Amino acid sequence: MANQYTTLALIEAETGSSEITSSTTPTSSEVTTWIEEISAEIEVMTGEVFTSTVVSSSFIDYDGNNSLLIERFPLISVSEIRYNKQNVTSSTTEWVTLEEGYGKNYIVYTDTGEIEFINGNGATNTLIPKAGKKKLCVSYVYGYNNTPLEVQRLATVMAARRLINALVNSQANTEGGEVTVGPITVKDPSSFNLNQIKSLDNEIKDLRARIGRDFQTFRGSRVY
């Protein structure tokens, strides 16, 4: 199922409309599809997914530099890391489950998606993984437990703009007057189209720029 970074209720509040249902124009199903499309557009723009995603048993090549960078971050949690002790030339595998924590096998930096391997005396398996193909098998959760408010706001105003624009365009009244379409009553649609849509466009532009800066995909260096 595609991600949804806003809701019908938020769009209804933004547009001042009553409930959007299966019998309104547009329907709740149509608006939900818009939400999914807009959410996907935001993900492409930022290079991030703003919900929690589970990755189970991902096999990863390891270069042996004592640090593993997970492709997707930030990390919410790492549930398991297993290490294959056998050499790449071996026809068999010998998986060992590593332990997280100081004095054990590894520690996790959730903000940068980095796992650092250590050799703690308190670990059951006092070892540091060696380089090799598919030497590690990692299960983890990445992303966000809650959609960031700026992302939610951008998705909301983009969907609201699309809804209002569709309604006004379908029932344009160049001579003014009140038009009711589906859940929304628009007074003087031509004026609404020029003023309110422009206001929404300005907010969308500002949010796009701000979110593009705040959520660019990069890894910062740790500071000790």
Backbone bond lengths (Angstrom), bond angles and torsions (degrees), N, CA, C in turn:
res aa  C-N    CA-C-N  psi(-1)  N-CA   C-N-CA  omega(-1)  CA-C   N-CA-C  phi
1 M - - - 1.467 - - 1.527 109.70 -
2 A 1.318 116.56 135.42 1.462 121.15 -179.65 1.529 110.62 -67.86
3 N 1.324 115.43 152.17 1.463 120.39 179.56 1.526 110.61 -73.90
4 Q 1.334 115.02 151.39 1.460 121.84 179.50 1.529 108.21 -132.37
5 Y 1.346 116.20 113.95 1.458 120.43 -175.16 1.526 113.55 -98.84
6 T 1.312 117.03 7.40 1.457 121.18 170.04 1.519 107.35 -147.05
7 T 1.329 116.49 -179.58 1.460 121.09 -176.17 1.520 110.57 -131.96
8 L 1.317 115.59 163.28 1.464 120.18 175.17 1.519 110.70 -59.32
9 A 1.335 117.18 -39.32 1.466 120.94 -178.29 1.530 111.25 -62.44
10 L 1.325 117.67 -40.99 1.464 120.75 178.82 1.523 111.34 -66.97
11 I 1.317 116.71 -38.10 1.468 120.51 178.11 1.519 110.39 -67.85
12 E 1.316 116.73 -40.07 1.474 120.65 177.13 1.515 110.40 -60.82
13 A 1.339 116.78 -42.52 1.468 120.32 179.73 1.525 111.09 -66.52
14 E 1.323 117.11 -38.07 1.462 121.29 -179.04 1.522 112.01 -67.81
15 T 1.306 117.61 -36.84 1.465 121.59 -176.91 1.523 112.80 -93.10
16 G 1.339 116.44 -6.69 1.461 119.47 -178.29 1.509 112.64 69.62
17 S 1.323 117.09 29.50 1.456 121.40 -176.69 1.511 111.37 -98.48
18 S 1.313 115.17 163.59 1.452 120.43 171.06 1.527 107.76 -81.62
19 E 1.314 117.98 -171.98 1.454 121.53 -172.89 1.533 111.88 -62.64
20 I 1.321 115.00 131.68 1.457 121.68 174.39 1.526 107.41 -87.31
21 T 1.314 117.00 120.57 1.464 120.97 -174.26 1.524 110.75 -127.11
22 S 1.312 115.64 -174.27 1.461 121.37 179.20 1.522 112.17 -70.25
23 S 1.336 117.76 -14.06 1.462 120.69 -178.01 1.529 113.20 -106.79
24 T 1.341 118.55 -1.44 1.456 120.82 178.46 1.528 109.84 -86.59
25 T 1.326 115.35 169.65 1.457 120.97 176.66 1.523 108.51 -121.84
26 P 1.342 119.20 113.70 1.462 127.32 -2.78 1.530 111.68 -72.86
27 T 1.310 115.93 165.48 1.462 120.66 -178.01 1.526 110.57 -81.06
28 S 1.324 114.81 165.24 1.461 120.04 177.09 1.520 111.16 -61.68
29 S 1.326 117.21 -34.01 1.462 120.91 178.38 1.521 110.87 -65.24
30 E 1.321 117.09 -41.39 1.464 121.14 179.71 1.531 110.73 -65.42
31 V 1.333 116.13 -43.96 1.470 119.63 -179.48 1.526 110.43 -66.79
32 T 1.326 117.40 -37.02 1.461 120.89 176.83 1.524 110.78 -61.55
33 T 1.321 117.08 -39.15 1.467 120.78 176.24 1.520 110.45 -63.27
34 W 1.339 117.04 -40.26 1.463 120.42 176.16 1.524 110.54 -59.50
35 I 1.328 116.52 -43.85 1.463 121.36 -179.82 1.524 110.53 -57.93
36 E 1.329 116.35 -44.85 1.465 120.79 -179.76 1.529 110.99 -65.05
37 E 1.330 116.85 -40.83 1.465 120.43 179.11 1.524 110.92 -65.15
38 I 1.324 116.91 -43.17 1.466 121.59 179.87 1.521 110.39 -66.42
39 S 1.325 117.23 -40.57 1.466 121.13 178.65 1.525 110.81 -62.40
40 A 1.327 116.93 -41.00 1.463 120.91 177.13 1.527 110.79 -64.62
41 E 1.326 116.96 -37.75 1.468 121.27 178.49 1.527 110.68 -63.26
42 I 1.330 116.86 -40.56 1.461 121.35 178.47 1.531 110.33 -65.03
43 E 1.319 117.14 -38.93 1.465 120.95 178.48 1.525 111.14 -63.58
44 V 1.328 117.05 -41.25 1.464 120.88 178.04 1.523 110.04 -65.05
45 M 1.325 116.97 -41.37 1.457 122.08 -177.72 1.523 111.85 -63.44
46 T 1.325 116.89 -40.47 1.460 121.57 -174.17 1.525 113.87 -97.47
47 G 1.332 116.54 -20.05 1.457 119.65 -174.63 1.513 112.71 73.51
48 E 1.346 117.12 19.51 1.460 121.45 -179.06 1.518 110.91 -132.03
49 V 1.336 114.41 158.09 1.458 122.09 173.00 1.523 107.29 -111.18
50 F 1.325 117.34 125.05 1.456 121.22 -171.92 1.524 112.82 -100.21
51 T 1.310 115.20 42.58 1.453 121.83 172.79 1.515 106.59 -147.65
52 S 1.312 117.85 170.43 1.460 119.39 -179.82 1.524 110.27 -82.85
53 T 1.324 115.81 137.22 1.458 122.47 -178.87 1.524 108.92 -131.06
54 V 1.330 116.07 131.21 1.463 121.68 -178.74 1.528 109.53 -94.53
55 V 1.323 116.46 131.30 1.462 122.87 173.78 1.521 107.49 -118.32
56 S 1.318 116.83 121.03 1.461 121.16 -176.96 1.528 110.79 -112.99
57 S 1.321 115.40 131.28 1.467 123.09 173.11 1.526 112.61 50.34
58 S 1.327 114.88 57.94 1.464 121.02 176.64 1.532 109.21 -88.91
59 F 1.340 117.19 118.92 1.462 121.48 -179.75 1.523 109.36 -84.41
60 I 1.333 115.99 129.80 1.460 121.28 -171.74 1.524 110.16 -130.10
61 D 1.351 115.46 133.69 1.464 120.55 171.31 1.532 108.21 -70.22
62 Y 1.332 116.70 146.22 1.464 120.06 -176.42 1.527 109.92 -130.06
63 D 1.351 116.12 132.23 1.472 120.19 -175.34 1.526 113.17 -92.22
64 G 1.325 117.87 -1.25 1.459 120.95 174.21 1.509 116.27 79.49
65 N 1.333 118.49 18.50 1.468 119.56 -176.60 1.525 113.40 -93.72
66 N 1.329 116.43 16.26 1.476 123.34 177.52 1.522 113.80 72.56
67 S 1.311 117.66 6.40 1.454 120.37 179.54 1.527 109.56 -143.24
68 L 1.309 116.33 134.05 1.468 121.82 -179.97 1.520 109.20 -118.18
69 L 1.331 116.88 124.38 1.457 121.56 176.71 1.524 108.81 -98.91
70 I 1.345 115.81 115.87 1.457 120.83 176.72 1.521 108.64 -72.68
71 E 1.327 117.19 136.64 1.461 121.49 -175.27 1.516 111.82 -59.67
72 R 1.338 117.14 -41.70 1.458 121.31 -178.63 1.519 110.20 -103.36
73 F 1.317 117.73 133.51 1.458 122.74 178.57 1.525 108.22 -154.08
74 P 1.323 120.07 163.99 1.460 127.82 6.71 1.526 112.15 -70.72
75 L 1.320 115.31 155.28 1.452 121.17 177.15 1.521 109.90 -88.19
76 I 1.308 116.07 139.65 1.463 121.07 171.84 1.521 109.07 -91.84
77 S 1.318 116.56 -43.46 1.461 120.79 178.33 1.522 110.07 -162.17
78 V 1.323 115.40 156.16 1.467 123.16 171.94 1.518 106.48 -118.07
79 S 1.312 116.84 114.85 1.469 120.23 -175.25 1.519 113.20 -88.72
80 E 1.353 117.01 -27.37 1.464 118.36 -178.61 1.524 110.78 -162.27
81 I 1.337 114.88 139.54 1.460 121.62 168.86 1.533 107.20 -130.64
82 R 1.317 115.20 123.63 1.466 120.88 175.87 1.526 108.90 -115.34
83 Y 1.321 114.63 145.02 1.464 121.93 -176.00 1.522 109.21 -123.43
84 N 1.334 116.02 131.16 1.453 121.56 177.76 1.530 109.39 -88.09
85 K 1.321 117.02 111.83 1.461 121.92 -176.37 1.527 113.27 -75.94
86 Q 1.323 117.13 -15.65 1.461 120.02 -178.12 1.533 111.62 -76.71
87 N 1.312 116.71 151.95 1.459 121.99 177.32 1.523 109.99 -70.72
88 V 1.327 115.73 159.49 1.455 120.93 -178.50 1.530 111.66 -63.13
89 T 1.329 117.06 -24.93 1.462 120.12 -179.20 1.527 112.64 -80.93
90 S 1.333 116.52 -10.30 1.460 119.87 -177.38 1.524 110.57 -76.27
91 S 1.318 115.66 145.67 1.467 120.52 178.12 1.523 112.03 -86.04
92 T 1.323 117.19 -4.54 1.464 121.20 -179.92 1.524 109.83 -119.34
93 T 1.310 116.44 167.51 1.464 122.01 176.48 1.526 109.57 -121.84
94 E 1.309 115.10 153.82 1.473 121.45 176.48 1.528 107.59 -138.47
95 W 1.312 115.42 93.22 1.457 120.62 -173.49 1.529 110.85 -86.63
96 V 1.331 115.14 132.91 1.458 122.74 176.78 1.526 107.98 -121.69
97 T 1.320 117.24 130.39 1.463 121.40 177.77 1.519 109.77 -82.81
98 L 1.335 116.30 122.72 1.458 121.82 179.78 1.519 110.54 -85.52
99 E 1.347 114.59 159.39 1.459 120.61 -176.61 1.522 110.54 -112.42
100 E 1.327 115.66 139.60 1.462 120.70 179.99 1.517 110.86 -92.12
101 G 1.321 115.54 141.03 1.459 120.51 173.62 1.513 112.61 131.31
102 Y 1.347 116.05 157.18 1.459 121.02 175.27 1.526 108.98 -61.00
103 G 1.322 116.01 137.90 1.449 120.50 -177.42 1.509 113.07 82.14
104 K 1.350 116.84 3.44 1.461 120.15 179.21 1.528 109.76 -119.88
105 N 1.361 117.98 -133.19 1.474 119.47 -172.87 1.520 115.07 -99.38
106 Y 1.316 118.10 -31.20 1.463 118.50 -177.36 1.520 111.21 -157.17
107 I 1.324 115.24 158.45 1.459 122.70 172.48 1.532 108.25 -127.00
108 V 1.323 116.06 153.76 1.465 121.14 -173.14 1.529 109.72 -117.44
109 Y 1.333 115.94 134.01 1.462 122.98 171.85 1.531 106.45 -106.75
110 T 1.325 115.85 98.44 1.467 119.95 -170.30 1.518 112.91 -65.93
111 D 1.349 118.54 -34.37 1.462 120.19 -174.38 1.526 112.46 -68.44
112 T 1.339 117.25 -33.85 1.462 120.49 -178.61 1.523 113.02 -103.81
113 G 1.325 117.51 -3.09 1.460 120.54 179.94 1.513 113.21 69.47
114 E 1.342 116.76 31.29 1.461 121.20 -176.75 1.520 110.88 -106.87
115 I 1.329 115.53 137.17 1.458 122.47 174.48 1.523 107.28 -116.39
116 E 1.331 116.59 121.04 1.460 121.21 -179.34 1.526 109.26 -106.28
117 F 1.313 116.02 127.27 1.463 121.38 -179.50 1.526 110.00 -88.59
118 I 1.321 115.61 133.05 1.455 122.46 179.81 1.528 107.72 -128.76
119 N 1.313 116.88 169.08 1.459 120.92 -177.85 1.522 108.46 -123.69
120 G 1.323 115.55 77.61 1.447 120.27 -176.05 1.513 112.81 -84.60
121 N 1.327 116.20 140.29 1.458 120.80 -179.41 1.519 112.67 -67.74
122 G 1.341 116.32 -20.04 1.456 119.04 -178.95 1.517 113.63 -85.36
123 A 1.322 117.91 -1.46 1.457 121.09 -178.25 1.523 111.03 -80.43
124 T 1.329 114.87 148.20 1.459 119.83 175.09 1.524 110.06 -64.00
125 N 1.331 116.02 -41.90 1.465 121.74 178.43 1.523 108.24 -111.66
126 T 1.333 116.12 97.14 1.461 119.77 -177.90 1.523 109.14 -83.35
127 L 1.335 114.35 84.45 1.465 119.93 -178.46 1.514 110.06 -150.27
128 I 1.308 114.76 159.27 1.459 122.01 172.30 1.524 107.26 -120.00
129 P 1.344 118.22 129.15 1.476 120.66 -176.75 1.523 112.51 -56.55
130 K 1.333 115.15 145.30 1.449 122.26 175.57 1.532 109.80 -100.89
131 A 1.316 116.19 161.27 1.464 121.54 -177.14 1.520 111.18 -66.96
132 G 1.328 114.90 150.67 1.452 119.55 175.73 1.510 111.97 164.56
133 K 1.321 116.23 166.87 1.458 122.40 178.84 1.530 110.07 -74.68
134 K 1.316 116.17 130.79 1.469 122.89 178.04 1.525 111.42 48.47
135 K 1.325 114.70 45.33 1.459 119.68 -179.37 1.527 112.07 -80.14
136 L 1.333 116.72 -19.75 1.459 120.33 -176.68 1.523 110.69 -122.24
137 C 1.316 115.32 144.56 1.464 122.08 174.06 1.522 106.74 -126.09
138 V 1.344 116.46 114.34 1.463 121.63 -169.99 1.522 110.58 -119.88
139 S 1.329 116.16 136.10 1.471 123.34 172.48 1.523 107.78 -119.12
140 Y 1.334 116.55 129.02 1.459 119.33 -174.32 1.526 111.01 -156.52
141 V 1.324 115.17 169.70 1.463 123.02 174.88 1.523 107.31 -122.93
142 Y 1.330 116.86 128.64 1.460 120.18 178.98 1.519 110.37 -125.12
143 G 1.328 114.80 166.60 1.466 120.03 177.68 1.515 111.99 108.20
144 Y 1.334 116.12 -138.60 1.456 122.61 -174.28 1.524 109.39 -134.45
145 N 1.335 115.28 136.12 1.462 119.26 174.76 1.520 111.23 -67.80
146 N 1.324 116.39 -32.81 1.464 122.11 178.47 1.522 109.11 -132.56
147 T 1.325 116.81 138.73 1.459 120.94 178.43 1.522 109.84 -61.43
148 P 1.338 119.29 126.73 1.468 120.97 176.72 1.525 110.82 -55.10
149 L 1.335 116.43 141.80 1.460 121.12 -173.70 1.529 112.30 -61.02
150 E 1.333 118.15 -36.29 1.464 120.06 179.40 1.526 110.88 -65.17
151 V 1.336 116.29 -38.30 1.455 120.32 178.50 1.520 110.17 -67.48
152 Q 1.322 116.76 -42.26 1.464 121.03 177.74 1.526 110.76 -61.71
153 R 1.331 115.95 -41.63 1.460 119.92 -179.46 1.528 111.27 -64.79
154 L 1.338 116.97 -43.24 1.462 120.31 178.97 1.520 110.64 -61.37
155 A 1.320 117.76 -45.90 1.463 120.83 179.06 1.526 110.91 -61.42
156 T 1.329 116.87 -37.90 1.466 121.32 -178.65 1.523 111.33 -65.98
157 V 1.332 117.41 -49.32 1.467 119.52 -175.97 1.532 111.12 -71.59
158 M 1.331 117.31 -31.93 1.466 119.43 176.68 1.533 110.33 -65.58
159 A 1.337 116.39 -42.02 1.465 120.08 178.81 1.522 111.05 -69.66
160 A 1.336 117.03 -38.88 1.462 120.77 178.80 1.525 110.51 -63.89
161 R 1.319 116.24 -41.14 1.466 119.55 179.21 1.523 110.27 -63.21
162 R 1.307 116.34 -41.90 1.460 120.00 -179.57 1.528 111.15 -65.17
163 L 1.328 115.70 -40.34 1.463 119.97 179.23 1.522 111.28 -64.59
164 I 1.314 116.94 -50.68 1.470 121.13 -177.36 1.521 110.81 -64.57
165 N 1.323 116.39 -42.66 1.452 120.01 -178.84 1.528 111.27 -62.58
166 A 1.339 116.03 -39.89 1.469 120.08 179.07 1.522 110.84 -63.95
167 L 1.315 116.07 -41.20 1.465 120.06 -179.23 1.520 112.01 -68.00
168 V 1.321 115.44 -46.07 1.463 119.44 -177.97 1.529 110.91 -65.25
169 N 1.332 116.50 -42.08 1.463 119.98 -179.58 1.527 111.97 -65.38
170 S 1.323 117.10 -32.73 1.456 119.73 -177.60 1.525 112.77 -78.53
171 Q 1.323 115.61 -22.66 1.466 119.42 -177.58 1.525 111.01 -130.83
172 A 1.327 116.67 42.27 1.467 120.27 -177.05 1.520 110.63 -61.31
173 N 1.314 115.12 137.07 1.458 121.51 178.98 1.522 107.38 -131.51
174 T 1.309 117.30 92.25 1.459 121.42 -173.94 1.519 112.90 -67.15
175 E 1.333 117.60 -16.21 1.467 120.20 -179.72 1.521 111.71 -94.13
176 G 1.307 117.01 7.04 1.455 119.30 179.22 1.510 111.64 87.01
177 G 1.346 116.09 -169.33 1.448 121.47 -178.92 1.510 111.34 99.34
178 E 1.309 115.77 178.31 1.457 121.56 -176.85 1.517 111.01 -101.35
179 V 1.328 115.86 134.77 1.457 121.49 178.88 1.523 108.21 -127.06
180 T 1.319 116.20 131.70 1.454 121.62 176.94 1.519 108.74 -114.23
181 V 1.327 115.22 122.33 1.452 120.79 179.14 1.522 107.51 -131.34
182 G 1.318 116.99 120.81 1.452 119.85 179.63 1.520 110.33 56.40
183 P 1.342 117.28 -124.95 1.458 119.65 -174.84 1.518 114.64 -87.95
184 I 1.340 118.87 -3.58 1.459 120.68 -170.55 1.519 111.41 -117.35
185 T 1.331 114.81 136.55 1.458 121.06 171.42 1.515 108.23 -105.96
186 V 1.318 116.85 119.80 1.452 122.77 -178.11 1.516 109.18 -110.44
187 K 1.320 116.77 124.12 1.454 121.79 176.90 1.518 108.64 -94.90
188 D 1.344 114.94 123.04 1.463 122.77 -176.96 1.527 110.63 53.10
189 P 1.323 117.88 74.24 1.460 121.99 -176.39 1.523 114.72 -53.98
190 S 1.347 117.48 -34.98 1.458 118.21 -178.47 1.525 110.92 -63.96
191 S 1.327 116.93 -40.75 1.455 120.98 177.45 1.520 110.95 -68.77
192 F 1.336 115.79 -40.43 1.461 120.96 178.85 1.522 109.44 -59.91
193 N 1.309 115.74 -43.51 1.459 120.40 -177.35 1.522 111.10 -61.81
194 L 1.339 116.85 -38.72 1.448 120.71 -177.28 1.522 112.45 -76.82
195 N 1.322 117.22 -38.49 1.457 120.73 -171.33 1.530 113.76 -95.16
196 Q 1.337 116.88 -56.50 1.456 119.46 -176.19 1.521 112.14 -68.84
197 I 1.319 117.28 -40.09 1.459 120.03 178.45 1.528 110.04 -63.61
198 K 1.325 117.00 -39.42 1.467 120.78 177.65 1.523 110.44 -62.17
199 S 1.336 116.54 -41.48 1.461 120.68 178.43 1.522 111.20 -62.51
200 L 1.334 116.33 -42.96 1.465 120.50 177.60 1.523 110.87 -64.10
201 D 1.325 116.84 -42.10 1.466 120.74 179.52 1.527 111.37 -60.40
202 N 1.340 116.08 -40.90 1.464 119.95 179.62 1.525 111.04 -64.36
203 E 1.337 116.22 -41.76 1.465 119.37 179.40 1.523 110.84 -67.28
204 I 1.330 117.18 -40.57 1.469 120.73 177.88 1.528 110.30 -60.64
205 K 1.327 116.78 -44.06 1.470 121.06 179.61 1.521 111.18 -60.74
206 D 1.333 115.86 -43.76 1.465 120.64 -179.54 1.522 111.19 -65.53
207 L 1.336 116.89 -44.57 1.460 120.65 -179.44 1.523 111.59 -66.01
208 R 1.327 116.86 -39.31 1.469 120.09 177.88 1.529 110.54 -59.13
209 A 1.322 116.16 -45.39 1.462 120.52 -178.93 1.523 110.74 -64.98
210 R 1.332 116.08 -43.68 1.463 120.43 -177.73 1.524 111.57 -66.95
211 I 1.334 116.30 -45.42 1.463 120.24 -179.02 1.520 110.56 -68.34
212 G 1.327 116.89 -36.03 1.455 120.05 177.22 1.514 112.41 -59.39
213 R 1.356 116.45 -34.75 1.466 120.26 177.32 1.521 111.63 -77.82
214 D 1.327 116.20 -43.65 1.462 120.83 -173.10 1.517 113.20 -70.63
215 F 1.348 116.79 -30.86 1.456 119.52 -172.12 1.527 112.99 -118.82
216 Q 1.335 117.17 26.91 1.458 119.04 174.82 1.520 109.14 -63.88
217 T 1.320 115.95 141.36 1.455 120.65 -177.66 1.520 110.24 -82.10
218 F 1.333 116.89 106.43 1.453 121.33 175.10 1.533 107.95 -153.84
219 R 1.311 116.32 161.23 1.460 121.40 179.81 1.516 108.85 -113.36
220 G 1.316 115.75 119.88 1.451 119.52 177.02 1.524 110.44 -82.44
221 S 1.345 116.21 156.60 1.457 120.71 177.01 1.523 109.77 -81.38
222 R 1.343 115.14 144.60 1.452 119.16 178.89 1.524 109.24 -71.42
223 V 1.331 116.34 146.16 1.462 121.78 177.57 1.516 108.14 -112.73
224 Y 1.327 117.42 127.64 1.464 121.49 -178.77 1.527 110.03 -103.07
